[in-house]
Amino acid sequence: MEQKKLDRINELARKKKSGVALSEQELAEQAALREEYILEFRASFRAQLDNTYVVDQAGNKRKLSDK
């Protein structure tokens, strides 16, 4: 995700936390940016797990399986 978008997510969060009410447009923008961030995070995490192997005591490597 672009740093500009991350900065905007943080800016909106700080504004909301400070007690200033967000407009409907800002709330929609915040929700869309959060959703995009979560999707990218999950894809990145899934790729990391797909390349993770577990080594048992006998030295055998095996991929992590889906549960």
PDB file of N, CA, C, O and CB in Angstrom:
ATOM      1  N   MET A   1       0.851  -1.165   0.000  1.00  0.00           N
ATOM      2  CA  MET A   1       0.000   0.000   0.000  1.00  0.00           C
ATOM      3  C   MET A   1       0.902   1.235   0.000  1.00  0.00           C
ATOM      4  O   MET A   1       1.940   1.268   0.661  1.00  0.00           O
ATOM      5  CB  MET A   1      -0.971  -0.006   1.225  1.00  0.00           C
ATOM      6  N   GLU A   2       0.492   2.212  -0.732  1.00  0.00           N
ATOM      7  CA  GLU A   2       1.264   3.442  -0.848  1.00  0.00           C
ATOM      8  C   GLU A   2       1.343   4.168   0.499  1.00  0.00           C
ATOM      9  O   GLU A   2       0.390   4.160   1.279  1.00  0.00           O
ATOM     10  CB  GLU A   2       0.644   4.360  -1.912  1.00  0.00           C
ATOM     11  N   GLN A   3       2.467   4.781   0.750  1.00  0.00           N
ATOM     12  CA  GLN A   3       2.658   5.517   1.998  1.00  0.00           C
ATOM     13  C   GLN A   3       1.649   6.647   2.127  1.00  0.00           C
ATOM     14  O   GLN A   3       1.219   6.972   3.233  1.00  0.00           O
ATOM     15  CB  GLN A   3       4.079   6.073   2.077  1.00  0.00           C
ATOM     16  N   LYS A   4       1.266   7.251   0.999  1.00  0.00           N
ATOM     17  CA  LYS A   4       0.285   8.341   1.007  1.00  0.00           C
ATOM     18  C   LYS A   4      -1.047   7.858   1.585  1.00  0.00           C
ATOM     19  O   LYS A   4      -1.692   8.571   2.355  1.00  0.00           O
ATOM     20  CB  LYS A   4       0.079   8.897  -0.424  1.00  0.00           C
ATOM     21  N   LYS A   5      -1.450   6.652   1.211  1.00  0.00           N
ATOM     22  CA  LYS A   5      -2.715   6.107   1.714  1.00  0.00           C
ATOM     23  C   LYS A   5      -2.612   5.769   3.203  1.00  0.00           C
ATOM     24  O   LYS A   5      -3.553   5.999   3.963  1.00  0.00           O
ATOM     25  CB  LYS A   5      -3.115   4.853   0.913  1.00  0.00           C
ATOM     26  N   LEU A   6      -1.469   5.223   3.614  1.00  0.00           N
ATOM     27  CA  LEU A   6      -1.271   4.921   5.034  1.00  0.00           C
ATOM     28  C   LEU A   6      -1.305   6.205   5.867  1.00  0.00           C
ATOM     29  O   LEU A   6      -1.884   6.236   6.953  1.00  0.00           O
ATOM     30  CB  LEU A   6       0.068   4.179   5.249  1.00  0.00           C
ATOM     31  N   ASP A   7      -0.687   7.248   5.354  1.00  0.00           N
ATOM     32  CA  ASP A   7      -0.707   8.531   6.050  1.00  0.00           C
ATOM     33  C   ASP A   7      -2.135   9.056   6.176  1.00  0.00           C
ATOM     34  O   ASP A   7      -2.502   9.628   7.202  1.00  0.00           O
ATOM     35  CB  ASP A   7       0.172   9.553   5.315  1.00  0.00           C
ATOM     36  N   ARG A   8      -2.926   8.863   5.143  1.00  0.00           N
ATOM     37  CA  ARG A   8      -4.318   9.337   5.176  1.00  0.00           C
ATOM     38  C   ARG A   8      -5.135   8.537   6.197  1.00  0.00           C
ATOM     39  O   ARG A   8      -5.958   9.107   6.913  1.00  0.00           O
ATOM     40  CB  ARG A   8      -4.964   9.227   3.769  1.00  0.00           C
ATOM     41  N   ILE A   9      -4.910   7.222   6.266  1.00  0.00           N
ATOM     42  CA  ILE A   9      -5.601   6.396   7.275  1.00  0.00           C
ATOM     43  C   ILE A   9      -5.267   6.918   8.667  1.00  0.00           C
ATOM     44  O   ILE A   9      -6.155   7.088   9.502  1.00  0.00           O
ATOM     45  CB  ILE A   9      -5.196   4.889   7.145  1.00  0.00           C
ATOM     46  N   ASN A  10      -3.994   7.170   8.912  1.00  0.00           N
ATOM     47  CA  ASN A  10      -3.564   7.653  10.226  1.00  0.00           C
ATOM     48  C   ASN A  10      -4.098   9.048  10.523  1.00  0.00           C
ATOM     49  O   ASN A  10      -4.462   9.346  11.661  1.00  0.00           O
ATOM     50  CB  ASN A  10      -2.046   7.658  10.312  1.00  0.00           C
ATOM     51  N   GLU A  11      -4.147   9.898   9.511  1.00  0.00           N
ATOM     52  CA  GLU A  11      -4.680  11.248   9.687  1.00  0.00           C
ATOM     53  C   GLU A  11      -6.154  11.203  10.093  1.00  0.00           C
ATOM     54  O   GLU A  11      -6.574  11.913  11.007  1.00  0.00           O
ATOM     55  CB  GLU A  11      -4.510  12.064   8.392  1.00  0.00           C
ATOM     56  N   LEU A  12      -6.927  10.371   9.415  1.00  0.00           N
ATOM     57  CA  LEU A  12      -8.347  10.248   9.750  1.00  0.00           C
ATOM     58  C   LEU A  12      -8.531   9.644  11.137  1.00  0.00           C
ATOM     59  O   LEU A  12      -9.425  10.058  11.875  1.00  0.00           O
ATOM     60  CB  LEU A  12      -9.072   9.392   8.703  1.00  0.00           C
ATOM     61  N   ALA A  13      -7.704   8.680  11.498  1.00  0.00           N
ATOM     62  CA  ALA A  13      -7.807   8.063  12.823  1.00  0.00           C
ATOM     63  C   ALA A  13      -7.481   9.076  13.922  1.00  0.00           C
ATOM     64  O   ALA A  13      -8.167   9.128  14.943  1.00  0.00           O
ATOM     65  CB  ALA A  13      -6.866   6.847  12.925  1.00  0.00           C
ATOM     66  N   ARG A  14      -6.439   9.875  13.715  1.00  0.00           N
ATOM     67  CA  ARG A  14      -6.078  10.905  14.707  1.00  0.00           C
ATOM     68  C   ARG A  14      -7.190  11.937  14.840  1.00  0.00           C
ATOM     69  O   ARG A  14      -7.508  12.379  15.944  1.00  0.00           O
ATOM     70  CB  ARG A  14      -4.755  11.604  14.314  1.00  0.00           C
ATOM     71  N   LYS A  15      -7.772  12.313  13.720  1.00  0.00           N
ATOM     72  CA  LYS A  15      -8.854  13.302  13.735  1.00  0.00           C
ATOM     73  C   LYS A  15     -10.052  12.762  14.515  1.00  0.00           C
ATOM     74  O   LYS A  15     -10.645  13.474  15.327  1.00  0.00           O
ATOM     75  CB  LYS A  15      -9.276  13.674  12.290  1.00  0.00           C
ATOM     76  N   LYS A  16     -10.399  11.515  14.267  1.00  0.00           N
ATOM     77  CA  LYS A  16     -11.537  10.890  14.953  1.00  0.00           C
ATOM     78  C   LYS A  16     -11.246  10.739  16.447  1.00  0.00           C
ATOM     79  O   LYS A  16     -12.122  10.974  17.279  1.00  0.00           O
ATOM     80  CB  LYS A  16     -11.855   9.510  14.330  1.00  0.00           C
ATOM     81  N   LYS A  17     -10.023  10.350  16.780  1.00  0.00           N
ATOM     82  CA  LYS A  17      -9.646  10.142  18.180  1.00  0.00           C
ATOM     83  C   LYS A  17      -9.613  11.449  18.959  1.00  0.00           C
ATOM     84  O   LYS A  17      -9.863  11.460  20.164  1.00  0.00           O
ATOM     85  CB  LYS A  17      -8.290   9.461  18.264  1.00  0.00           C
ATOM     86  N   SER A  18      -9.307  12.544  18.282  1.00  0.00           N
ATOM     87  CA  SER A  18      -9.220  13.834  18.959  1.00  0.00           C
ATOM     88  C   SER A  18     -10.599  14.413  19.301  1.00  0.00           C
ATOM     89  O   SER A  18     -10.695  15.446  19.963  1.00  0.00           O
ATOM     90  CB  SER A  18      -8.454  14.816  18.094  1.00  0.00           C
ATOM     91  N   GLY A  19     -11.651  13.749  18.850  1.00  0.00           N
ATOM     92  CA  GLY A  19     -12.997  14.198  19.189  1.00  0.00           C
ATOM     93  C   GLY A  19     -13.687  14.971  18.088  1.00  0.00           C
ATOM     94  O   GLY A  19     -14.845  15.359  18.236  1.00  0.00           O
ATOM     95  N   VAL A  20     -12.996  15.202  16.986  1.00  0.00           N
ATOM     96  CA  VAL A  20     -13.607  15.897  15.855  1.00  0.00           C
ATOM     97  C   VAL A  20     -14.423  14.883  15.059  1.00  0.00           C
ATOM     98  O   VAL A  20     -13.913  13.831  14.673  1.00  0.00           O
ATOM     99  CB  VAL A  20     -12.521  16.586  14.951  1.00  0.00           C
ATOM    100  N   ALA A  21     -15.668  15.200  14.821  1.00  0.00           N
ATOM    101  CA  ALA A  21     -16.527  14.281  14.077  1.00  0.00           C
ATOM    102  C   ALA A  21     -16.119  14.260  12.606  1.00  0.00           C
ATOM    103  O   ALA A  21     -15.890  15.303  11.994  1.00  0.00           O
ATOM    104  CB  ALA A  21     -18.014  14.685  14.220  1.00  0.00           C
ATOM    105  N   LEU A  22     -16.033  13.057  12.057  1.00  0.00           N
ATOM    106  CA  LEU A  22     -15.713  12.903  10.644  1.00  0.00           C
ATOM    107  C   LEU A  22     -16.987  13.064   9.820  1.00  0.00           C
ATOM    108  O   LEU A  22     -18.071  12.661  10.244  1.00  0.00           O
ATOM    109  CB  LEU A  22     -15.048  11.527  10.371  1.00  0.00           C
ATOM    110  N   SER A  23     -16.841  13.650   8.652  1.00  0.00           N
ATOM    111  CA  SER A  23     -17.992  13.793   7.762  1.00  0.00           C
ATOM    112  C   SER A  23     -18.331  12.425   7.165  1.00  0.00           C
ATOM    113  O   SER A  23     -17.552  11.479   7.275  1.00  0.00           O
ATOM    114  CB  SER A  23     -17.702  14.838   6.634  1.00  0.00           C
ATOM    115  N   GLU A  24     -19.486  12.337   6.541  1.00  0.00           N
ATOM    116  CA  GLU A  24     -19.901  11.082   5.912  1.00  0.00           C
ATOM    117  C   GLU A  24     -18.894  10.657   4.844  1.00  0.00           C
ATOM    118  O   GLU A  24     -18.584   9.474   4.700  1.00  0.00           O
ATOM    119  CB  GLU A  24     -21.307  11.225   5.294  1.00  0.00           C
ATOM    120  N   GLN A  25     -18.393  11.636   4.102  1.00  0.00           N
ATOM    121  CA  GLN A  25     -17.419  11.356   3.052  1.00  0.00           C
ATOM    122  C   GLN A  25     -16.118  10.821   3.661  1.00  0.00           C
ATOM    123  O   GLN A  25     -15.521   9.883   3.132  1.00  0.00           O
ATOM    124  CB  GLN A  25     -17.142  12.628   2.218  1.00  0.00           C
ATOM    125  N   GLU A  26     -15.686  11.419   4.769  1.00  0.00           N
ATOM    126  CA  GLU A  26     -14.463  10.958   5.428  1.00  0.00           C
ATOM    127  C   GLU A  26     -14.640   9.565   6.030  1.00  0.00           C
ATOM    128  O   GLU A  26     -13.716   8.753   5.990  1.00  0.00           O
ATOM    129  CB  GLU A  26     -14.046  11.946   6.517  1.00  0.00           C
ATOM    130  N   LEU A  27     -15.811   9.283   6.582  1.00  0.00           N
ATOM    131  CA  LEU A  27     -16.085   7.956   7.126  1.00  0.00           C
ATOM    132  C   LEU A  27     -16.049   6.895   6.024  1.00  0.00           C
ATOM    133  O   LEU A  27     -15.513   5.804   6.216  1.00  0.00           O
ATOM    134  CB  LEU A  27     -17.448   7.941   7.835  1.00  0.00           C
ATOM    135  N   ALA A  28     -16.626   7.230   4.873  1.00  0.00           N
ATOM    136  CA  ALA A  28     -16.617   6.296   3.744  1.00  0.00           C
ATOM    137  C   ALA A  28     -15.190   6.088   3.239  1.00  0.00           C
ATOM    138  O   ALA A  28     -14.792   4.967   2.926  1.00  0.00           O
ATOM    139  CB  ALA A  28     -17.523   6.813   2.601  1.00  0.00           C
ATOM    140  N   GLU A  29     -14.428   7.175   3.162  1.00  0.00           N
ATOM    141  CA  GLU A  29     -13.030   7.078   2.720  1.00  0.00           C
ATOM    142  C   GLU A  29     -12.224   6.227   3.695  1.00  0.00           C
ATOM    143  O   GLU A  29     -11.423   5.391   3.277  1.00  0.00           O
ATOM    144  CB  GLU A  29     -12.396   8.484   2.590  1.00  0.00           C
ATOM    145  N   GLN A  30     -12.435   6.436   4.992  1.00  0.00           N
ATOM    146  CA  GLN A  30     -11.722   5.674   6.011  1.00  0.00           C
ATOM    147  C   GLN A  30     -12.051   4.185   5.906  1.00  0.00           C
ATOM    148  O   GLN A  30     -11.159   3.342   6.000  1.00  0.00           O
ATOM    149  CB  GLN A  30     -12.069   6.198   7.412  1.00  0.00           C
ATOM    150  N   ALA A  31     -13.315   3.866   5.715  1.00  0.00           N
ATOM    151  CA  ALA A  31     -13.722   2.466   5.597  1.00  0.00           C
ATOM    152  C   ALA A  31     -13.110   1.813   4.359  1.00  0.00           C
ATOM    153  O   ALA A  31     -12.657   0.670   4.417  1.00  0.00           O
ATOM    154  CB  ALA A  31     -15.250   2.360   5.544  1.00  0.00           C
ATOM    155  N   ALA A  32     -13.097   2.532   3.250  1.00  0.00           N
ATOM    156  CA  ALA A  32     -12.524   1.993   2.011  1.00  0.00           C
ATOM    157  C   ALA A  32     -11.015   1.781   2.144  1.00  0.00           C
ATOM    158  O   ALA A  32     -10.484   0.761   1.705  1.00  0.00           O
ATOM    159  CB  ALA A  32     -12.820   2.936   0.831  1.00  0.00           C
ATOM    160  N   LEU A  33     -10.331   2.751   2.752  1.00  0.00           N
ATOM    161  CA  LEU A  33      -8.883   2.623   2.938  1.00  0.00           C
ATOM    162  C   LEU A  33      -8.541   1.483   3.880  1.00  0.00           C
ATOM    163  O   LEU A  33      -7.582   0.749   3.644  1.00  0.00           O
ATOM    164  CB  LEU A  33      -8.299   3.926   3.471  1.00  0.00           C
ATOM    165  N   ARG A  34      -9.313   1.327   4.939  1.00  0.00           N
ATOM    166  CA  ARG A  34      -9.084   0.228   5.882  1.00  0.00           C
ATOM    167  C   ARG A  34      -9.284  -1.120   5.200  1.00  0.00           C
ATOM    168  O   ARG A  34      -8.495  -2.045   5.394  1.00  0.00           O
ATOM    169  CB  ARG A  34     -10.024   0.352   7.095  1.00  0.00           C
ATOM    170  N   GLU A  35     -10.343  -1.226   4.403  1.00  0.00           N
ATOM    171  CA  GLU A  35     -10.630  -2.477   3.698  1.00  0.00           C
ATOM    172  C   GLU A  35      -9.486  -2.827   2.742  1.00  0.00           C
ATOM    173  O   GLU A  35      -9.052  -3.977   2.673  1.00  0.00           O
ATOM    174  CB  GLU A  35     -11.966  -2.369   2.921  1.00  0.00           C
ATOM    175  N   GLU A  36      -9.010  -1.829   2.013  1.00  0.00           N
ATOM    176  CA  GLU A  36      -7.892  -2.044   1.090  1.00  0.00           C
ATOM    177  C   GLU A  36      -6.643  -2.494   1.854  1.00  0.00           C
ATOM    178  O   GLU A  36      -5.931  -3.397   1.414  1.00  0.00           O
ATOM    179  CB  GLU A  36      -7.595  -0.754   0.290  1.00  0.00           C
ATOM    180  N   TYR A  37      -6.385  -1.856   2.999  1.00  0.00           N
ATOM    181  CA  TYR A  37      -5.227  -2.214   3.820  1.00  0.00           C
ATOM    182  C   TYR A  37      -5.336  -3.654   4.313  1.00  0.00           C
ATOM    183  O   TYR A  37      -4.367  -4.410   4.246  1.00  0.00           O
ATOM    184  CB  TYR A  37      -5.095  -1.253   5.015  1.00  0.00           C
ATOM    185  N   ILE A  38      -6.503  -4.030   4.803  1.00  0.00           N
ATOM    186  CA  ILE A  38      -6.705  -5.386   5.325  1.00  0.00           C
ATOM    187  C   ILE A  38      -6.523  -6.423   4.226  1.00  0.00           C
ATOM    188  O   ILE A  38      -5.899  -7.459   4.455  1.00  0.00           O
ATOM    189  CB  ILE A  38      -8.103  -5.520   5.949  1.00  0.00           C
ATOM    190  N   LEU A  39      -7.058  -6.161   3.037  1.00  0.00           N
ATOM    191  CA  LEU A  39      -6.899  -7.099   1.924  1.00  0.00           C
ATOM    192  C   LEU A  39      -5.436  -7.283   1.548  1.00  0.00           C
ATOM    193  O   LEU A  39      -4.989  -8.403   1.303  1.00  0.00           O
ATOM    194  CB  LEU A  39      -7.687  -6.619   0.712  1.00  0.00           C
ATOM    195  N   GLU A  40      -4.692  -6.185   1.503  1.00  0.00           N
ATOM    196  CA  GLU A  40      -3.268  -6.272   1.164  1.00  0.00           C
ATOM    197  C   GLU A  40      -2.480  -6.962   2.274  1.00  0.00           C
ATOM    198  O   GLU A  40      -1.555  -7.722   1.992  1.00  0.00           O
ATOM    199  CB  GLU A  40      -2.693  -4.873   0.904  1.00  0.00           C
ATOM    200  N   PHE A  41      -2.837  -6.705   3.530  1.00  0.00           N
ATOM    201  CA  PHE A  41      -2.168  -7.354   4.650  1.00  0.00           C
ATOM    202  C   PHE A  41      -2.382  -8.862   4.601  1.00  0.00           C
ATOM    203  O   PHE A  41      -1.436  -9.634   4.758  1.00  0.00           O
ATOM    204  CB  PHE A  41      -2.675  -6.787   5.983  1.00  0.00           C
ATOM    205  N   ARG A  42      -3.623  -9.278   4.383  1.00  0.00           N
ATOM    206  CA  ARG A  42      -3.932 -10.715   4.329  1.00  0.00           C
ATOM    207  C   ARG A  42      -3.202 -11.402   3.177  1.00  0.00           C
ATOM    208  O   ARG A  42      -2.695 -12.512   3.341  1.00  0.00           O
ATOM    209  CB  ARG A  42      -5.444 -10.930   4.186  1.00  0.00           C
ATOM    210  N   ALA A  43      -3.146 -10.757   2.019  1.00  0.00           N
ATOM    211  CA  ALA A  43      -2.452 -11.337   0.875  1.00  0.00           C
ATOM    212  C   ALA A  43      -0.963 -11.483   1.170  1.00  0.00           C
ATOM    213  O   ALA A  43      -0.357 -12.501   0.836  1.00  0.00           O
ATOM    214  CB  ALA A  43      -2.666 -10.476  -0.381  1.00  0.00           C
ATOM    215  N   SER A  44      -0.385 -10.483   1.786  1.00  0.00           N
ATOM    216  CA  SER A  44       1.032 -10.528   2.133  1.00  0.00           C
ATOM    217  C   SER A  44       1.307 -11.618   3.170  1.00  0.00           C
ATOM    218  O   SER A  44       2.282 -12.361   3.058  1.00  0.00           O
ATOM    219  CB  SER A  44       1.494  -9.164   2.664  1.00  0.00           C
ATOM    220  N   PHE A  45       0.450 -11.703   4.162  1.00  0.00           N
ATOM    221  CA  PHE A  45       0.617 -12.708   5.217  1.00  0.00           C
ATOM    222  C   PHE A  45       0.445 -14.112   4.653  1.00  0.00           C
ATOM    223  O   PHE A  45       1.182 -15.023   5.030  1.00  0.00           O
ATOM    224  CB  PHE A  45      -0.390 -12.469   6.359  1.00  0.00           C
ATOM    225  N   ARG A  46      -0.522 -14.300   3.751  1.00  0.00           N
ATOM    226  CA  ARG A  46      -0.748 -15.592   3.111  1.00  0.00           C
ATOM    227  C   ARG A  46       0.485 -15.999   2.312  1.00  0.00           C
ATOM    228  O   ARG A  46       0.893 -17.159   2.357  1.00  0.00           O
ATOM    229  CB  ARG A  46      -1.993 -15.542   2.199  1.00  0.00           C
ATOM    230  N   ALA A  47       1.080 -15.065   1.584  1.00  0.00           N
ATOM    231  CA  ALA A  47       2.288 -15.355   0.802  1.00  0.00           C
ATOM    232  C   ALA A  47       3.433 -15.759   1.723  1.00  0.00           C
ATOM    233  O   ALA A  47       4.209 -16.657   1.394  1.00  0.00           O
ATOM    234  CB  ALA A  47       2.694 -14.132  -0.049  1.00  0.00           C
ATOM    235  N   GLN A  48       3.540 -15.106   2.862  1.00  0.00           N
ATOM    236  CA  GLN A  48       4.585 -15.451   3.823  1.00  0.00           C
ATOM    237  C   GLN A  48       4.362 -16.857   4.369  1.00  0.00           C
ATOM    238  O   GLN A  48       5.313 -17.630   4.488  1.00  0.00           O
ATOM    239  CB  GLN A  48       4.621 -14.429   4.975  1.00  0.00           C
ATOM    240  N   LEU A  49       3.127 -17.197   4.699  1.00  0.00           N
ATOM    241  CA  LEU A  49       2.831 -18.531   5.221  1.00  0.00           C
ATOM    242  C   LEU A  49       3.018 -19.612   4.160  1.00  0.00           C
ATOM    243  O   LEU A  49       3.413 -20.733   4.479  1.00  0.00           O
ATOM    244  CB  LEU A  49       1.409 -18.577   5.759  1.00  0.00           C
ATOM    245  N   ASP A  50       2.736 -19.280   2.900  1.00  0.00           N
ATOM    246  CA  ASP A  50       2.921 -20.245   1.819  1.00  0.00           C
ATOM    247  C   ASP A  50       4.387 -20.619   1.638  1.00  0.00           C
ATOM    248  O   ASP A  50       4.695 -21.687   1.110  1.00  0.00           O
ATOM    249  CB  ASP A  50       2.367 -19.688   0.518  1.00  0.00           C
ATOM    250  N   ASN A  51       5.283 -19.753   2.070  1.00  0.00           N
ATOM    251  CA  ASN A  51       6.715 -20.013   1.951  1.00  0.00           C
ATOM    252  C   ASN A  51       7.358 -20.410   3.276  1.00  0.00           C
ATOM    253  O   ASN A  51       8.577 -20.326   3.430  1.00  0.00           O
ATOM    254  CB  ASN A  51       7.409 -18.795   1.400  1.00  0.00           C
ATOM    255  N   THR A  52       6.538 -20.841   4.232  1.00  0.00           N
ATOM    256  CA  THR A  52       7.033 -21.239   5.539  1.00  0.00           C
ATOM    257  C   THR A  52       7.023 -22.758   5.646  1.00  0.00           C
ATOM    258  O   THR A  52       6.045 -23.420   5.300  1.00  0.00           O
ATOM    259  CB  THR A  52       6.187 -20.606   6.665  1.00  0.00           C
ATOM    260  N   TYR A  53       8.129 -23.285   6.130  1.00  0.00           N
ATOM    261  CA  TYR A  53       8.254 -24.724   6.328  1.00  0.00           C
ATOM    262  C   TYR A  53       8.514 -25.001   7.799  1.00  0.00           C
ATOM    263  O   TYR A  53       9.126 -24.195   8.500  1.00  0.00           O
ATOM    264  CB  TYR A  53       9.386 -25.315   5.448  1.00  0.00           C
ATOM    265  N   VAL A  54       8.037 -26.158   8.257  1.00  0.00           N
ATOM    266  CA  VAL A  54       8.267 -26.607   9.625  1.00  0.00           C
ATOM    267  C   VAL A  54       9.236 -27.772   9.550  1.00  0.00           C
ATOM    268  O   VAL A  54       9.068 -28.674   8.730  1.00  0.00           O
ATOM    269  CB  VAL A  54       6.924 -27.014  10.345  1.00  0.00           C
ATOM    270  N   VAL A  55      10.262 -27.755  10.415  1.00  0.00           N
ATOM    271  CA  VAL A  55      11.240 -28.833  10.454  1.00  0.00           C
ATOM    272  C   VAL A  55      11.013 -29.607  11.745  1.00  0.00           C
ATOM    273  O   VAL A  55      11.068 -29.041  12.837  1.00  0.00           O
ATOM    274  CB  VAL A  55      12.712 -28.286  10.361  1.00  0.00           C
ATOM    275  N   ASP A  56      10.756 -30.919  11.610  1.00  0.00           N
ATOM    276  CA  ASP A  56      10.536 -31.735  12.803  1.00  0.00           C
ATOM    277  C   ASP A  56      11.875 -32.187  13.387  1.00  0.00           C
ATOM    278  O   ASP A  56      12.935 -31.836  12.869  1.00  0.00           O
ATOM    279  CB  ASP A  56       9.651 -32.959  12.470  1.00  0.00           C
ATOM    280  N   GLN A  57      11.820 -32.963  14.463  1.00  0.00           N
ATOM    281  CA  GLN A  57      13.039 -33.386  15.150  1.00  0.00           C
ATOM    282  C   GLN A  57      13.917 -34.276  14.285  1.00  0.00           C
ATOM    283  O   GLN A  57      15.129 -34.331  14.489  1.00  0.00           O
ATOM    284  CB  GLN A  57      12.688 -34.109  16.425  1.00  0.00           C
ATOM    285  N   ALA A  58      13.326 -34.974  13.324  1.00  0.00           N
ATOM    286  CA  ALA A  58      14.091 -35.847  12.432  1.00  0.00           C
ATOM    287  C   ALA A  58      14.726 -35.054  11.279  1.00  0.00           C
ATOM    288  O   ALA A  58      15.477 -35.615  10.481  1.00  0.00           O
ATOM    289  CB  ALA A  58      13.185 -36.956  11.874  1.00  0.00           C
ATOM    290  N   GLY A  59      14.428 -33.773  11.192  1.00  0.00           N
ATOM    291  CA  GLY A  59      15.000 -32.941  10.146  1.00  0.00           C
ATOM    292  C   GLY A  59      14.176 -32.891   8.886  1.00  0.00           C
ATOM    293  O   GLY A  59      14.627 -32.354   7.874  1.00  0.00           O
ATOM    294  N   ASN A  60      12.975 -33.441   8.923  1.00  0.00           N
ATOM    295  CA  ASN A  60      12.102 -33.424   7.751  1.00  0.00           C
ATOM    296  C   ASN A  60      11.401 -32.072   7.638  1.00  0.00           C
ATOM    297  O   ASN A  60      10.870 -31.545   8.616  1.00  0.00           O
ATOM    298  CB  ASN A  60      11.062 -34.567   7.827  1.00  0.00           C
ATOM    299  N   LYS A  61      11.412 -31.528   6.436  1.00  0.00           N
ATOM    300  CA  LYS A  61      10.724 -30.268   6.179  1.00  0.00           C
ATOM    301  C   LYS A  61       9.334 -30.573   5.634  1.00  0.00           C
ATOM    302  O   LYS A  61       9.156 -31.489   4.831  1.00  0.00           O
ATOM    303  CB  LYS A  61      11.530 -29.377   5.185  1.00  0.00           C
ATOM    304  N   ARG A  62       8.351 -29.793   6.081  1.00  0.00           N
ATOM    305  CA  ARG A  62       7.020 -29.893   5.513  1.00  0.00           C
ATOM    306  C   ARG A  62       6.390 -28.520   5.508  1.00  0.00           C
ATOM    307  O   ARG A  62       6.656 -27.692   6.379  1.00  0.00           O
ATOM    308  CB  ARG A  62       6.150 -30.897   6.295  1.00  0.00           C
ATOM    309  N   LYS A  63       5.554 -28.292   4.518  1.00  0.00           N
ATOM    310  CA  LYS A  63       4.864 -27.009   4.404  1.00  0.00           C
ATOM    311  C   LYS A  63       3.770 -26.948   5.461  1.00  0.00           C
ATOM    312  O   LYS A  63       3.256 -27.974   5.907  1.00  0.00           O
ATOM    313  CB  LYS A  63       4.270 -26.811   2.975  1.00  0.00           C
ATOM    314  N   LEU A  64       3.432 -25.749   5.842  1.00  0.00           N
ATOM    315  CA  LEU A  64       2.281 -25.563   6.724  1.00  0.00           C
ATOM    316  C   LEU A  64       1.030 -25.914   5.943  1.00  0.00           C
ATOM    317  O   LEU A  64       0.915 -25.602   4.757  1.00  0.00           O
ATOM    318  CB  LEU A  64       2.208 -24.100   7.277  1.00  0.00           C
ATOM    319  N   SER A  65       0.104 -26.559   6.611  1.00  0.00           N
ATOM    320  CA  SER A  65      -1.129 -26.932   5.912  1.00  0.00           C
ATOM    321  C   SER A  65      -2.265 -26.018   6.352  1.00  0.00           C
ATOM    322  O   SER A  65      -2.238 -25.456   7.447  1.00  0.00           O
ATOM    323  CB  SER A  65      -1.493 -28.416   6.180  1.00  0.00           C
ATOM    324  N   ASP A  66      -3.256 -25.879   5.490  1.00  0.00           N
ATOM    325  CA  ASP A  66      -4.438 -25.090   5.825  1.00  0.00           C
ATOM    326  C   ASP A  66      -5.278 -25.847   6.841  1.00  0.00           C
ATOM    327  O   ASP A  66      -5.372 -27.074   6.793  1.00  0.00           O
ATOM    328  CB  ASP A  66      -5.270 -24.768   4.558  1.00  0.00           C
ATOM    329  N   LYS A  67      -5.869 -25.129   7.735  1.00  0.00           N
ATOM    330  CA  LYS A  67      -6.750 -25.755   8.708  1.00  0.00           C
ATOM    331  C   LYS A  67      -8.132 -25.214   8.554  1.00  0.00           C
ATOM    332  O   LYS A  67      -9.036 -25.615   9.286  1.00  0.00           O
ATOM    333  CB  LYS A  67      -6.253 -25.540  10.125  1.00  0.00           C
TER     334      LYS A  67
END
